[in-house]
Amino acid sequence: MPELVKPVRVAIIWDFDLTMSEEYQQMPLVRHNFERLKTKHNMETPDDYFKEWDKRRKCGFADGLNYMGQMLDDFRDGCIKDLSADALRNFGAQIRLSPGMPEYLQRVKERWAHKGVNVHHFIVTAGIKPIVEGSPVSIFVDDIYAGAYAERDGKPFEIMSVPQAFQKIEALIQIAKGDRLKRDIKMPYGQYAFSYRNMVILGDGFSDRPPMGYGRGHGATCVCVYKADDWTEYERAKGMIDWAEWILQRDYSPGSSTENNMDTIIRRIVERTCDFPPKLLQDYRNNRITHQPTLKHVEMHLAGCNECTGYIPMNHVQPIPRMK
């Protein structure tokens, strides 16, 4: 890799649940209060609590609001004993993280810092901010965009915020501009804190599609992760073909295929020289270009550009083959 004239800033944007973790972030809280919740909701296992969220979703509650509202109702009924920010942080410390987390976050920063690349981590999740703050990953991230309860006398009394799927785009814009207050301010692109082309967006599924679609259209690299060595999850992840260009296993252990491929992604960002409009590449990949001169222009560029050619296909990392 050539020597860099000035440090390059790379932003890695993480979803949390099933991207950095092996379980939903609410599960420690549900397990802790399970006996009371079981009686109220007639549940057999903690996983059954998700059915209560689905009931609210079917009634028209938006994603995020459905589970936060259910938890708030159960707190008021005494089925959840403590829903304060401090209690949520304690539950966050109990979340089962993905292999290699949180050490990978520090390791990738240190490895690329030696090459003049400043790697920054951000979390954008429809989860609850105090839970994420209490998890071991929080000390390695620059900022967390997540939901929260409003508290009075140390007790939650209403939902204050929750980033729904399309609101994650708003978080990307704020990260790119470097300040929440600059979200709606017109700025020269050269003054952005992070170029979209220097972003890597990681997620696991449906709620990550809007930010990935927006990000790719502006030049970001998008990665869908799935449970390591799980063929069912791998097949599900392949449904992200219109949004992500990489499918990687949810294993960030030293020397893992995911760590190696993440280094490849960062290297491509750092060494990139082509500034062909990423929106045209995105539209070409999704067969949305109907203007024939534009289509020919894109195809001629791809025929002679190795950097942009690598943008078109999806890069798969499959689970270990099944034993016969």
N, C-alpha and C positions, 0 to 999 in steps of 0.2 A: 504494500500500500504506500503511495507517495506521501511525503511529508506534507502536513497541512500548514498553510500560511497562518490561519487563525483557528481556534477551536470550533468544531462543528457541534451544534446542539441538536440532540435527538430526543424526542419525546415518545416514551412508550406508554400508551393509554390502555389500562387494564380494566376489563370488567372484573367483578370479584367472584360471585357465586359460580362454581363449577368452571372457573377460569384460573383463579388462584387457590381455590379450595376444592375439597372432595365432597362437600356437602353444602346445603344451603345455610347461610349464615345464621338463620333463626333457630337451627336445630338444637344447639346447646340450651337455649332458653326453653324450647318446647320440651326437651327431655327433663329439664329441671322441674317444670310445672306439670308434668304429664299426668300424674294421678288425679289432679283436680280437673284438667282439661278432658281427660278420658271420661269422667263422669258426666260432664256437661254435654260433650259432643258425641258420646257413645263411640269412642275410638278404641281400636285394638292396639295400634302401634303409633309412635310419634309421627310417622309419615302420613298418617290419616288426617293430620291437621291441615294438610294441603287441600283436602277436599272441602274444608270450610272456606278456604280462600276462593276455590273454584265456584262455590255457590254464589259468592258475592260478585265474582266476575260475570257469571251468567245473568245476574240481576242488573248488570250495567256498570258496576264499579270498575274504574280504570285499573290497569296493572299497577301495583305498588300501593294504591289506595285501598285495594281489596284486603291485602294482608295486614297493612298497618291499622286499618279500621277494625279488623277482626281482633287483633291483639289488644287494641285499646278497649274494645268492648269487654274482652275477657279480663282485662285488668280491672275495669270498673266492677265486674261481677265477682272479683276476688279469686278468679281461676289462675291469673298470673299475678304473683305476689308483688313483684317489683319491676316496673318498666322505666325507671329513671335512667338518665344518661349514664350514671355511674354503674348501675346494675348491668346495663347493656354492654358497657366496656368490659366488665368482668366476663360476660358470656362470650364476647368476641375473642378473648384470650383462649377459649376452649375449642374453637373451630378447628376441624381437621383440615389442615392445609394440604395442597398438592405436593407430591414428591419434589424436593429441591427448594421449596419455599420455607422461609423467606430469604435464605442465603443467596439464591440466584440473583435477587435484586441488587445486592451489594457487589456480588462477584462480577456481574456484567458492567456495572459502573466502573469498578477498579480496572478491569481488563481494558476497556476502551479509553479510559482516562490516560493511560500510558501512550496512546496513539493520538492524543489531541482531540478526543471526542468526549463531550460531556453528555452522558446519558441521564435523563430525568424520567421519573416514574410518576404517573397520575392514575388515580382510580376513579372510574365513572360507573356508578352502580345504582340500580333501583332499590338497593338495600338501605340500611339505616346507618347514618354516619357514626354514632358512638360505638356501634358494634364493630365497624371496620377500624375505628380508632383504637379499639382494645385488642385487635388482632396483632400478631407479631410482624405483619408486613408493614404496618403503619409508619414505623420509624424510618423506612427507606423511601417513602414517597413524598413528593413535593406538595401534593394537595389531594383532597378527597371530595368528590362531588357525589352526594348521596342524600337520602331523605332524613327527616328529623321530626321529632315531636316538640311542640311548645310545652314548656313546663311552668308550673306555678307551685311554689313552696316545695320544689324538688319532686313534683309529681306531674306526669304528662296529662294534659287535658284536651289537646286537639292535635291534628296533624299539621305541621308547619310547612313541610315541603316533601316532595318525592319526585326524582327524575324519571319520568316515563320514557318510553323508547325514543320518541322523536325529540324529547327534551335533552337527550344525550348529545344531540347535534349542537345544542346551545353550549354545552360544556366544552365541546371541541373548539368552538369559536373562541370561547373565553381563554382556553389554554393557548391557542394559537396567538391571540393578541396579548396574552400575558397578564390580563387583569380583568376581573369580572366587570369593573366599571367601564371598560372599553368595548364591551360587547356590541353596542349599537353605534359606536363611533367609527366613521370612515377613516381608515389609516392606510398610508402607503405600505405595500406588501413588504418592502424592505425593513420596515419598522416592527414587523411582527416578532414576537418572542420566539416562535417556532414556525418555520415553513411547514405547510401541510405535507410537503414532499419528505420532510424529515420526521414524520410521525409513523409509528407502528401501532395499530389498533388490534387488541386481542379480545376475543369474546367466544362464547360457546353456542349461541343460538339466536332465537327469534328477536329478543329485545336489542340485540346488537346489530341487526340489519340496517336500521336507519343511520346510525353513526358510521357504519362501514360503507354504506352507499355514498354518503356525503363525503367521507374521507377519501375514498378511492377516486371519486370524481375530481378531487383537488390534489391528488398525487400521493396520498398516504398508502402504506402497505398494510393490508388487512389479513389477520390470521385467525382461523377458527380452530379451537383446541377441543379435544375429546379425551375421555378417560383412557389412560394408557392400556394398550393391549385388549381393548374391548371392541369386538367387531360390530356389535349392534350400534354402539355409539359412533364408530367410524362411519357406518353407512348413513346415520343421521346427519353427521357433520358434512357429508358430501352434498347435502341439500343446500349448503351455503355457497354453492358454486357461483351464483350471480353476485355475491357480495365479497367473499374472501378469495384471495389468490394462493393462500397456503392453508393446508390442513395438517396440524401437528398434534402429537400426543401431549397430554397434560402431565408432563414429567420434565421438571427443570433441573434434574440432578446433574452433577458435574459429568461432562462427557456424554450426556444424553443426546439423542438425535435432535431434540427440540433446542437444546442449548446451541448445538452446532449450526442448526438452520437459522436461529435468531442471529447468530454472528454473521451468517451469510447475508441476511436481510440488512443488518446495520452496515456491513461492508458495501453493499450495493448503494445504500443511501450516501455513504461518505464518498464513494468513488464516482458517483453519477456525474456525467457531464452534459447529457442531453436535457433540453428544457422543452421538448415537444409537449403540447397541451394535454394534460392527463385526462381531461373530460372527453376529448376525442377518442383516446384509447379506451376509456370506459364505455363509451357509446358503441365503438366498433366491436368490442368484446361481447356486448349484449345485443348486437344486431339492430341498433337503433338509428344508424345513419342511412337515410334514404336519398340524400343529395349526392348524386353520382360523382361530381367533381370532388366533393369532400371525401367520399369513400375512396376514390382513386388516390387522393393526396395521402390519406392515412396508410393505404397499402404500399405505396411507393416508399414512404418513410420506414415502415416496418421491414421492408425488403433490405434496407441498408443500415438498420440500427440494431445492434445486438442488445443494447440496454432495454429498449422498448419491446423487442421481441419476447424478452423474458417476462414482460408484464402480462402477456395474453393467457398462457396456459395456467391451470391450477397445479400447484405443487403438492403432491400427496405424500404423507408418511403413513404407511399402513401398519396395523398391529402385527405382532409376530404371527406367522402363519400357523393355523391350527394343526395339531398333530393328527395324523390319520390313524 
